[in-house]
């Protein structure tokens, strides 16, 4: 069941990566040694610079380490390291270089230290989130609200605190070691200065802690002020009708002002206290090095305290004061991280226990599905079933029918273990479904009815949850696609897809060869009238004006449809062929028609977004443009207006939009402009477009455009279906249909399902269940939106594919075609109550 979430960040850090912590402690020890050496170098350099110890002219031992205890305890210094004896010049150079080199070395050590902290934080984040994920994946589905809280803590909360968690153990050691080393150094140099520093630092820690507490209190007061102010303004909003009616604005102004001032008073009190604490903290921590300096200067009159000793002690005191301030703030951050881990642990505790108790049982491959006094309620649909008692032996085919679809769908969800019963017991093969492992349950009883699309290709969505060898998966997927009726969708998506001829040269060449066969087949079946072929000498009536002008497919952004009218080269071609004014007039006519047609349709309507030439955001602009033109304010027309109108005209397709705006003479002008466009295209722009060539594959165009080398009629009923049927037959004969379907499977899917119909979305989930080859398949929404013959065909395909396996089908009714041979059992819902109708069937008949 995964790792228990540790609620103490210090213990969690140590358990997560002890080796990294050992390395971190070693780096901190090395940094501490360098700090001590730096303090002593400062002492030596200042003493020599002020003439002490013979000045720079006297030889000395470099890096000599000695401790001078009080004379009453030990009269002689204790030498820990004798150092290296150097001459005056060498000693001076080594001391100055050492002082400058130590910060550089400390910086390098801290880089390695921070790298360790980042690695520990990542491991802690991964470990904690994995523990939460382990529980979430096995917890029963009824715990949705609890899961939502846990996922919020495990995602946003842990990500926000990962930096604190990673350094939760190393940072206190770093800051505490820095303070301890600084104080110890000052004590060794002079115990009077050390005692003074310790006293001031203790006072500073107390004041800093008080400041942190006051910050919490001030923040809480601000939140309360915000809540009270929100209530005041909500009350004002409620009173606005009476305010308007009775003219009470002066009274309400005074009332709101008084209420806001009153709510702000507690905040002011806390902020005053916080300001005092801030000032006191800054003063005390500034006093730490200054007190050492003052006492050191005072003691130098009567005691042998050198200037270097005082300077080094002041530096150590300043470092200790900084560490004291930081350690208090770090303690506050650690408390926040600890609170997060405690909340996460409390949330995961009951879920973990529930998942452990209900996720251990394994389901058999076959058995009886038995409901004993089962009752359940679905708050989403309002459906309810009560006191259900039934026994269904599997493998068998069962239909849930009637009384709306809320009851059958709820019973299907219960049978598949998607919803646990409120009362009673539901078992499969003697095993309680609520006690089964969710992964194991889904392998035995697959549920198809609540499609959740994921980021990725169509193949990724269809194989979601499937596990098998690659070759076996491909075989299962091809069969399931045919059963679910998605073969047309995959083929159509493949035709709309593209390929790179450089990567698939054989397939590209095969498409070019199949082009002639498709054209011949269409002509033989008198369907060539449905396709207008691409020709450099003819205007394609099923393409837009812009597409006819380019006679190719754009590559990149230069000649994309939304930028075409503003491109300087395109504008120059239009101007040279006297097309600017005619296209601007056409664009104005289009804008006028769109404003009139959609005048009563709101901006958010799908009808407007689908059929209008411009977006809802652009409607006010074109409305104003049309109004200005109707008022004949010619001086108001700008080049921007002309460009926007030409952009509308370039998107115009007479066969699709049927506004009667395209004349034969204008078509001829566009063909001349097309020739000029191709002939005069600059070398720098040649890579931005790929022209159509009957002998070549156009990589920027779809497979369908390459195969047909033309456009399908948009104004003739059944044209698309008829042409695609012929192309699929030709591709199958040439062994290319599988490649096209492969491309279709690799096309990306909109996770919101906007590029699929509702029946196609439901079929995706159906394919998922079929591919897993479960013992029982529960089909809930696959028949939604399907016409009668299509629904009959789907059910027949399902029952043939599931011979020897179980099927639970939710259907509004059973047609004679679906019931041949009869279902083993049909459960009707009468006034919300399920009623069993047992049947008999012959399994062999289904395989016919």
DOKERO-487586 format. One record per atom (N, C-alpha, C): x, y, z. Coordinates in steps of 0.2 Angstrom, whole numbers, plus 5000, padded with zeros to 4 digits. Each point is the difference from the previous one (the first is absolute). Example, Ala and Ser with C-alpha at 12.3 -4.5 7.8 and 13.67 -1.06 7.14 Angstrom:
2
506649725039499650065000500450065000499850054996500450065001499650055003
REM end
This chain:
848
500449945000499650065000500450065000500750004999500450064999500350025007500350055000500450035005499550045004500149995007499650055005500350074999499650055000500350074999500250025007500750025000500350025006499850075002499750025006499850065001500550055003500649985001500550045003500550024994500150064998500450014994500749985001500350015006500749985002500149924999499549965003500149934999499949984993499550034997499949994993500650014995500350065002500650014996500649955001500149985006500549955002499949934997499349985000499849944998500149994992499850064997500050004993500749994997500550045003500749994996500550015006500249955004500550015005500750014997500149974994500750014997500150074998499550034997500150074998500150055006499649985005500150045006500749995003500349945000500749995002500550054996499950004993500450044996499850085002499450015001499950075002500350025006500049965005500350025007500850004999500349964995500750014999500150074997499650024995500150064997500050065005499549995004499950055005500650015005500249945002500650005004500650034997500149994993500650034997499850074999499450024999499950085000500150035007499849965005500250035007500750015001500449954998500850015001500250064996499750014994500350064996499750065003499550005003499750065004500550025006500249955003500550015006500650024997500349974995500650034997499950074998499550024997499850074998500150045006499649985005500050055006500850015003500449955000500650005002500550044995499850004994500450044995499950075001499350025001499850075001500450025007500049965005500450025006500750024998500349954997500750014998500250064996499650014995500150054995499950075003499550015004499850065004500650015005500249955004500650015004500650034997500249964994500650024997499950074996499450024998499950064997500050065005499849995006500150055005500650005004500549964998500750005003500049955006499649965001500049955005500449944998500349965005500449944998500650024996500350065000500550014996499950034993499350014998499850024994500249954994500050024994500149964994500749985000500550035003500749985000500249945003499649985005500249945004499849944997500449955000499849934997499449975005499649954997499549975004499849944997499649965004499749944998499450014997499949984994499450014996499549945002499450025002499449955002500249965006500350045005500149975006499450005004499849955003499449995004500249995007499850045005500149995007499450035004499949975006499550025004500350035006499850065002500350045006499550005006500049945004499550005006500250065005499550015005500250055005500749985004500450055001500649995003500049965007499450015003500049975007499949934999499749974994499949934999500649974997500250044995500649974996500450064997500650005003500450064998500250014993500149944997500350004993499549984995500050034994499549994994500149924998499449974998500049934998500050014992500649974998500150004992499749944997499550014996499749944996500349994994500350054997500349994993500650065000500649984999500650055001500050044994499749994994500050044994500649994996500150044995500650004996500450065000500650005002500450065001500250034994499850064999500150044994500450075001500350024995500350075001499550055000500250065001499650065000499650014994500350004994499650014994499649954998500249945001499649944999499449995004500150025007499550005004499450054999500350064998499550054998499649984994500349984995499749984994499549945001500249955004499649945002499450025004500050055004499550025005499550044995500250054996499550034996499749964995500349954997499749964995499549955004500249985005499649955004499350045002500150065002499350035002499650014994500350014994499650014994499749934997500449955001499949934998499449975004500050015006499549965004499350024998499850064999499350004997499849974994500549994995499949964994500049935002500449975004499949935002499349995003499850055005499449995003499450004995500150044995499550004995499949944996500649974998500049934997499749955004500250005006499749955005499250015000499850065001499350015000499649984994500450004994499649984994499949935000500549965003499949935001499549985005500050045005499550005006499350014997499950054996499350014997499849954995500549974997499849944995499849945004500349995006499749955004499350015003499950065002499450025002499449994995500250024994499549994994499849934999500649965000499949934999499649965006500150035006499649975006499350024999499950064998499350035000499649964995500349984994499749964995499849935002500549975004499949945002499450005006500050055004499550005005499350014996500050054995499450014997499749944996500549964997499849944996499749955005500449995006499849955005499350015003499950065002499450025003499450004995500150024994499550004995499849934998500649965000499949934998499649965005500150025006499649975006499350024999499950064999499350034999499649964994500450004994499849974994499849935001500449965004499949935001499349995004499850045004499450005004499450024995500150054997499550034995499849954995500549964997499849964995499649945002500149985007499649945002499450025005499950065001499450025004499449994997499449985003499449994996499850074997499649994995499850064996499550055004499749975005499550045004500450065004500649995001500450055004500250064996499650034995500250054996500250065003499650035005500150065003500749995004500149955004500649995003500650004996499949964994500650004995500150074998499550044999500150074997500550045005499849995006500450045005500749975000500149945000500749975000500450024994499749994994500350024994500250075000499650055003500250075000500650015005500149965006500550015004500649974997500049944997500549964997500350044994499650044996500250034994500350075001499550055001500250075001500450015007499749975005500350015007500849975000500149944998500649975000500550044995499850024994500450034995500250075003499550035004500250075003500549995005500049955004500549995006500649954998500149984994500549954998500750035002500150074999500650035002500250005007499550015004500050005007500249935003499649954997500149935002500749974998500350024995500649984998500650025004499950065003500550035005499850005007499549965001499750015007500549975006500449964998500549975005500750044999500250014994500750034998500050075002499450044999500050075001500150025008499749965004500150025007500749985002500349954998500749985001500450064998499950024994500450054997500050075004499450025001499950065004500250005007499849945003500349995007500749995001500349974995500749995000500450074999499750044996500350064999500050055006499449995003500050045007500449975005500049945001500549965005500750024998500249994994500750024999500250075001499650054998500150075002500150015007499549975004500050015007500649975003500249944998500549965003500750044998500150034994500650044999500050065004499550035001500050065005500249985007499749955002500249975007500749985001500349974994500749985001500450075000499850054996500450065000500050045006499450005003499950045006499349985003500049965006499449985003499550055002500350065001499550065002499650024994500450004994499650024994499549944998500249945001499649954998499450005004500050015007499450005004499650064998500350064998499550054998499749994994500349974995499749984994499449955001500249955004499449955001499450035003500150055005499450035003499650044995500450044996499650044995499749954994500349954998499749954996499449975002500049985007499449975003499450055000500250065002499550055000499750014992500550004996499750014993499649944997500249945002499549954998499350005003500050035007499350005003499650064996500450054998499650064997499849974993500449974996499949974994499449955000500049965005499449955000499450045002500050055004499450045001499850044994500550024996499850034993499649954996500349945000499649954995499349995002499949995007499349995003499650064998500250065001499650064998499950004993500449984995499849994993499449964999500049945003499549955000499350045002500150035006499450045002499750054996500550044997499850064996499749974993500349944998499749974993499349985002499949975005499349975002499550065001500350065003499550065001499950034993500450004995499950024993499549964997500049935001499549964997499350015003500050015007499350025003499850064997500450054999499850074998499749994993500349964995499849984994499349975000499949955004499449975001499450055002500250045005499550055002499850054995500650034996499850044995499649974994500149944999499649974995499349995002499949995006499350005003499750074999500450055002499750075000499850024992500449984996499950024993499449954997500049945002499449964998499450035003500050025006499450035002499850074997500550034998499950064996499749994993500249944997499749984993499349985001499949975006499349985001499550065001500350055003499650065001499950054994500449994994500050044995499350024997499549954999499450024998499650055005500149995006499750055005500450075000500649994999500450065000499850054994499949964994499850044994499350035001499549965004499450025000499950065005500450005006499950045005500550065001500549994996500550055000500550005006500149945003500450005006500849994999500250034994500749994999500550035006499850075002500450025006500049965006499449975002500049965006500449934999500049974994500349944998500850025000500250064997500750015000500350015007499650035005500350005007500049945003499449964999500049935003500649964998500149994993500549964997500750035003500150065000500750035002500149985007499550015005500149985007500149925001499749964996500149935000500749984998500250034995500749994997500550025005499950065003500550025005500049965006499449985002500049965006500349934999499949974994500449944998500750004999500350064999500750014999500350015007499750025005500350025006500449945003499849945000500449945003500649994996500050024993500649994996500550055002499850065001500450065002500449985006499649975005500349985007500649954999499849954996500549954998500650034996499950044996500550034995500550045005499750045004500450045005500549965004499749945003500449965004500549964995499849994994500549974995500650054999499850064999500550054998500550015006499850005006500450005006500549945000499749944999500449945000500550004995499850024994500550014994500650045002499850065003500550055002500549975005499749975005500349975006500549944997499849964996500449954997500650034996499950054996500550034996500550035005499850035005500450045005500449955004499749945002500449955004500549974996499849984994500549964996500650054997499850065000500650054998500450015006499750005006500450015006500549945001499949944998500449945001500850024998500150014994500750024998500250065003499650055001500250075003500249995007499649965004500249985007500749975000500149954996500749975000500550054998499950054995500550054999500150055006499450025003500150055005500449975006499849935002500349975006500749994998500249984994500749984998500450075001499750054997500450065001500150025007499549995004500050025007500649965004499949934998500549965004500750014997500150034994500750004998500450055004499750045004500350055004500449965006499749955002500349975006500249924999499749974994500249934999500350004993500449944999500350004994499649974994499550044998499649994995500250044994500249964994500350044995499450024995500250054995499550024996499849954995500449954998499849954996499549955003500249995007499549965004499350035000500050075001499350035000499750004993500450014995499750004993499749934998500449955002499749934998499449985005500050025006499449995004499450044998500150064997499550044997499749964994500449984996499849964994499649945002500349965005499649945002499350025003500050065004499450025003499550024995500250034994499550024995499849944997500449954998499849934997499549975005500150005006499549965005499450045000500050075000499350035000499649994994500450004994499649984994499749935001500449955002499849935001499450005005500050045005499450005005499450024997500050054996499450034996499849944995500449974997499849954995499749945003500349985005499849935003499350015003499850065003499350015002499550004994500250034995499650004994499949934997500649965000500049934998499549965004500050015006499649965005499350014998499850064998499350024998499849964994500550004995499849964994500049925001500449985005500049935002499349985003499850045004499349995003499550004995500050044995499550004995500049934996500649984998500149944997499849945004500150005007499849955004499250005000499750065001499350005000499749974993500350014994499849974994500149925000500549985003500149925000499549975005499950045006499549975004499350004997499850054997499350004996500049954995500649994996500049954995499949935003500449995006500049935003499349995003499650055003499449995002499549984995500150044994499549984994500149934998500749984999500149934998499949955004500050015007499949955005499449964999499450035000499449964999499949974993500350034995500049984993500449934999500650015003500449945000499749945004499750015005499749955004499449974996499650044997499549984996500249964994500550024997500349974994500349935001500350005006500449945002499449945002499550035003499549955001499649984994499950044995499649994995500349984993500749995000500350004994500549944999499849945004500449945000499749944997499450004999499749944997500150004992500149944998500149994993499349974997499850024994499449974997500149954996499649954999500149944996499850024993500249964995499950014993499250004998499749955004499349994998499649995007499450015000499649985006499350045000499750005005499350035001500150075003499650044997499950075002499450005005500150015006499449995005499950075003499450025000499850065004499549985006500250025006499649985006499850065003499450024999499750065004500450074998500250004994500450064998499650064999500250065003499750064999500550054999499950054995500550054999499650064997500450065001499750074997500550034997499950034994500550044996499850075000500350045004499850075001500150044993500449984996500150034993499450004996499749944999499449994996499350005004500149995007499449995004499749935000500349964996499849935000500149965006499549965002500049965006499849934998500349955003499849935000500049975007499549965002499949985007499849935000500349965005499949935001500049964994500650004996500149964994500249935002499749954998500249935001500049974993500649984998500049964994500749965000500049954995500549964999500149994993500650024997500249994993500649964999499949944997500649964999500450024993500650015001500450024994500549954998500249994994499850054994499350004998499750054999499350014997499950074998499550014996499850074997499450025003500050065004499550035004499850074997499450024999499850064998499650045006500250065001499650045005499650054996499450005001499550034995499550045004499850064998499450035001500050055006499450045001499850055005500650055000500050034994500650054999500649965000500650045001500649965001500450015006499750045005500450015006500149945004499449965001500049945004500549954996499949984994500549954997500750025000500250075000500750025000500249995007499650025005500249995007500249935001499549954998500149935001500749984997500150024994500649984996500650025004500050065002500650035004500149965006499449985004500149955005500349934999499849984994500249934998500750004998500350064997500750004999500450035005499750015006500450025006500250084999499750044996500250075000499750035006499449985002499750035006499949955005500250015006499849945005499350015003499749955002499350005002500050045007499450035001499950035006499849955006499649954997499849955005500149934996500149955003500049934997500749984998500049954996500749974998499949984993500550024996500149984993500649964999500049944997500549955000500149984993500649984998500149974994500549945001499749944999500449945001500149995008499650035004500049995007500450055003500350054996500550055003499650074999500050035006499750075000500350054996499650034995500350044995500450065004499750035005500350055004500649995003500249935001500649985003500549984995499950014994500449984994500550054999500649984998500550054997499750034994500050075000499750044994500349984993500749995000500349984994499849934998500049955005499849934998499250004998499650045004499350004998499950034993500450054998499950024993500249954995500549965001500249954996499549944999499649995005499549955000499350034997499850065003499450034998500250074997500050014993500150064997499450045000500150075001499450045000500150054994499550014996500050054994499450045001500150065002499550055001500150075002500650015002500250075003500750014997500050024993500650014996500350075003500749985002500450065002500650004994500050054996500550004995500750035003500549984998500750025002500450034995500550045002500450034995500449954996500050004994500449954996499649994993500249954997499749984994499449965001499749984994499449965001500249935002500649984998500249935002500150005008500350055002500150015007499449995004499550034998499350005003499749945000500149964994499649944999500449945004500650015001500449955004500150025007499750055002500050025007499849955005500549975004499849955005500249934997500149994994500249934997500749995002500149935001500749985001500149934996500449994995500149944997500650014995500349954997500550014996499850054994500550034997499850054994499649974995500249944997499749974995499349985002499949975006499449985002499550065001500350065002499650065001499750024993500550004995499850034994499449954997500049945001499549954998499450025003500050005007499450025004499750064998500450054999499850074998499650004993500349974995499750004994499349965000499949955004499449975001499550045003500250035006499650045004499750064996500450034996499850064996499549984995500049944997499549984996499349995003500149965006499449995004499750065002500350055003499750065002499850054995500249984994499850054994500450064999500650005003500550064999500549994994499949954996500449994994500050064995499350025000499950064995500450065003499950015007500350065003500850004999500349945001500750005000500350014992499649974996500150014993500050074998499450045002499950074998500650045003500149995006500650035004500649994996500149944998500749994996500050044993499450004997500050044994500150075001499850035006500150075001500750015003500449955002500750015002500550014995500650015002500550014996500649965001500549994996500649965001500650044997500649985002500650034998500349954994500050024994500249964995500749985001500450045003500749985001500149945005499550005005500049945004499749944997499550014996499649954998499950004992500650004997500050014992499649954996500049935003499649954996499350015001499750025006499350025000499850064996500450055000499950064997499949984992500549964998500049994993499449954998499849965005499449964999499350045000500050055003499450055000500050034994500550024997500050034993499849964995500249935000499849954996499349995000499749995007499349995001499650064998500350064999499650054998499649994993500449974995499749994994499549945000500149955004499549955001499350035003500150045005499450035003499650044995500450044996499650044995499749964995500349944998499749964995499449965003500049985007499549975003499450055001500150065002499550055000499650014993500450014995499850014994499549944997500349945002499649944998499349995004500050035006499450005003499650065000500250044995499750074999499950045006500650005004500050045006500550055000500350014994500550054999499750075000499450015000499750065000500050035007500149955005500150025007500750035002500550004995500650025002500250054994500350065002500250054996500850005000500349974995500849995000500350075000500649995004500550064999500350014993500050064998500350014993500250075000500650014998500350075000499650044995499649984996499750044995499350015001499749975006499350005001499950035008499550035001499850025006499649945004500249995006499749945003499450035004499449984998499450035003499949975007500349955003499949985007500650025004500450054998500550035004499950075001500350035005499950075002500450044995499850074999500450044996500750005002500250005006500750005002500349944998499749945001500349944998500150004992499650024996500050014993500650044998500150065004500650044999500649975001500149965005500649975002500249944995499449964999500149944996500549955004500050005006500549965004499850005007500449975004499950005008500550045003499950055005500550045003500449955005500650025001500449975005500350055004499850005007500250055004499450055001500250065002499550055001499950054995500550014995500050054996499350014996499849944997499450004995499449975004500050005006499449975003499450044999499449975000499450044998499950065004500150005007499950065004500550064999500549984996500650054999500050024992499649964996500150014993499950074998499550035002499850074997500550055002500449995006500450055002500749994998500249954996500649984998500250054994500650045000500250054995500049974993500349944999500049974994499349984997499649985004499349984998499750074998500050055004499750064998500350034994500649994999500350034994499749964993499949945001499849964994499250024999499750015006499350024999499950074997500450045002500050074997500250004993500549964998500350004993499449974995499649965003499549974996499350035001500050065003499450045001499549965004500249965005499549965004499950035006500350055002500050035007499250035001499850044996499450035000499449955000500049954995499549954999499949965006500649985003500049965006499850035006500250075001499750045005499350015000499750014994499350004999499649945002500349944998499749945002500149995007500550025003500149995008499550045003499850064998499550045003499349974999499949974994499349964999500049955005500549965001500049945005499950035007500450055002499950035007499250025001499850044995499350025000499549945001500149954996499649945000500049965007500650005002500149965007499750045005500150075000499650045006499349994999499750004994499349995000499849935002500349954997499849935002500049985007500650035003500149985007499850055005499650054998499850065004499649975007499749955000499649985005500349945004500649984998500449945003500550035004500049985007500550025004500749984999500550035003500749994998500249935002499849975005500249945003499749944996499550014995499749954997500549964996499949935000500449964995499950014993499450024999499850024993500450064997500050055004500450054998500849994999500249965005500849984999500149964994499549964998500149954995499950034993499550044999499950034993500250074999500150045005500250074999500750004997500250054996500650014997500550035005499750035006500550035005499749985007500550015005499849985006499650055004499749985006499650045004500450065002500650005001500450065002500150054995499949974993500150054995499350034997499549975003499350034997499950075001500250035006499950075001500450044995500649984998500450034995499750004993499749954998499749994994499450045000499650005005499450035001500150084999500550025003500250084999500250014993500449954997500250014993499550014995499549955001499450004996499650075001499950025006499650065001500450064997500650005001500450064997499950004992500049944997500050004993499350024998499549985004499350014998499850085000500450035005499950075001500550044995500449964996500450034994500550055003500349975006500650045003500649974997500150024994500649974996500750025003500050065003500650025003500249965006499549965003500249965006500349934998499949984994500349944998500850005000500349955003500750005001500349944996500650004999500349944997499949935004499950015007499949955004499349974999499550044999499349984998500049964993500450034995500049974994500449935001500549995004500349945001499549955003499750025005499549955003499449984996499850054995499549984996500349954994500650014998500349954995500149945003500150005007500149935004499349965000499550045000499349965000499949974993500250044995499949984993500449944998500650005003500549944999499749945003499650005005499749945003499449984997499850034995499349994997500049944995499549965000500049944996499250004997499950014994499450014997499549945001500349944999499649945001499849995007500450025005499849995007499650065003500250064998499650065003499550024996500050004994499450014995499750075001500450055000499850075000500050034993500249964995499950034993500550064999500649995003500550064999500549994996500149934997500649994996499749994993500350054995499950004993500549974996499849984994500549964996500650054998499950064999500550054999500550005006499850005006500450005006500449945000499749944998500449945000500650014996499950024994500550014995500650055003499850055003500550045003500449975005499749955004500349975006500549954997499849974994500549954997500650034997499950064997500650044998500450025006499750025005500450025006500349945003499749944999500449935003500649994996500050014993500649994996500550055002499850075001500550055003500349985006499649975005500249985006500649955000499949954996500449954999500750024997499950044995500650024996500450055003499750055004500450055003500149995008499949945002500149995007500750005002500250045005500750015001500349945003500749994999500349945002500049995008500050065003499949995008499349985002499550004995499449975002499849944997500449974996499949934997499949955005500350005006500049955005499350015004499650054999499450015004499449974996500149974995499449974996500249954996499649954999500149944996499450004995500250014993499550004995499849934998499350004998499849934998500349984993500249945000500349974994499749934999499749994994499749934999500449945000500750024999500549945000500349995007499950045005500350005006499650005006500249975006499650005006500150075003499550035002500050065004500049995007500650015003500149985007499550055005499950064998499650045004499349995000499749964995499349994999499949935003499349995001499849945003500049944995500049945003500049944996499450004995499450025002499550014996500150044994500250065001500250054995500549974995500549975003500549964995499749954996499549965003499749944997499550024995499650055001499550034995500350054995500650035003500250064996499550054998499650015005499450054999499650005006499450045000499650015006499349974999499749975005499449975000499550055000499449994996499550054999499750015007499950065002499750015007499350024999499750004994499350024999499649954997500249935001499749954997499949945006499449985001499949965005500349934999500349975005500349934999500750004997500250064998500650004996500649975004500150035006500649985004499949925001499549985002499949925002500249964994499750024994500149964994500750004997500350065001500750014997500549965005499950005007500449975004499949925000499449984998499949934999500449974995500050044994500449984994500850005002500250055003500750015002500249945005499649995004500249945005500049944996499549994996500149934996500650004996500250054997500650004996500649995004500050045006500649995005500049935002499549975002500049935002500249954995499850014993500349964995500750014999500350055002500750024999500449985006499749985006500349995006500250065004499750054999500150075003499650025005499449965001499550025004500250005008500449955001500349995007500550065002500450034995500450055001499650075001499550004997499650065001499650005007499849945002499750005006500550015006500749974998500550025005500150075001500050044995500150075000499450035004499449974999499450035004500149995007500249945002500149985007500550045003500550034996500550045003499950075000499450024998499850075000499850025007500150065002499950025007499250015001499849995007499350015002499950065004499550034999499850065005499849975006500350015006499849975006499350025002499750054997499350025002499549974995500349964995499549974995499750044995500350064999499650054995500149974993500549964999500149984993499749934999499549985005499749934999499350015002499549964997499350005001499949965007499450015003499949975006500049925000499849984994500049924999500749984999500450044997500749984999500450005007499950055004500350015006499849935004499349985000499849945004500449944997500150004993500349944997500749995002500450065002500650005002500149965006499550015005500049965006499849934999499649994995499849934999500649964997500450034996500649974997500549985006500150055005500449985005499849945004499349995001499849945003500149944996499950004994500149954995500749985000500550044999500749995000500349965006499750025006500249965006499849935001499549984995499849935000499849985007499650045004499849985007499449944999499949985006499549945001499350034998499950065003499350034999500150074997499650024995500150074998499350035001500050065004499450045002500050054995499550014996499950054995499450055002500250065001499550045003499750064995500550034996499850064996500149994992500249944998500249994994499550014995499449995002499450004995499750075000500250055004499850075000500150034994499450034997500150044994500049964993500049945001500149964994499349984997499950014993499449984997499849925001499449984999499849935001500549954997500150014993500449954997500750005002500350055002500750015002500049975007499550015004500049975007499949925000499649984995499949934999500749964998500350044995500649974998500650005005500050055004500550005006499949945005499449995002499849955004500149934998499949994993500149944997500849995000500450054998500749995000500349985007499750045005500249995007499949935002499449974999499849945002500449944997500250014993500449954997500750015002500250065002500750005002500149975007499450005004500149985007499749935001500049964995499849935001500449975005499749975005500449975005500250045006499950074999500150055005499450035002500050045006499450035002499950074997499450025000499850074997499450025004500050065003499550045003499950064996499450004997499850064995499550045003500150075000499550045002499750034993499349994999499750024994499350025002499850064996499350025001499449954998500249964996499649944997500349954997499749944999500449954996499649984994500350014994499749994994500149934998499649974996500049934998500749984997500450054997500749984997500449995006500050045005500450005006499949935004499449985000499849945004500049944996500449994995500149944997500749985000500149945004499649975004499850035006499549985004499850045006500550015005500050065004500450015005499949955006500549985004499949955005499550035005500150075001499550035005499950074998499450025001499950074999499750035007500350055002499750045006499750064998499350005001499650064999499950045006500050064999499950055006499250024999499749995005499350025001499950045006499850074999500050055005500650005005500649994996500650005004500349945003499649954999500149935003500249954995500649975001500249954995499649935000499849984994499649945000500449954995500149945002500449954996499649964996500250004993499749964995500549954997500049945002500549954998499949974993500549994996500049974994500449944999500049974994500549954999500250024993500649974998500350014994500549954998500249994994500549964997500650034999500649995003500650044999500349994993499949944997500249994993499750054995499450025001499650044995500450075000500350025005500350075000500650004995500349944999500650004996499949994993499450004998499849994993500150074996
REM end
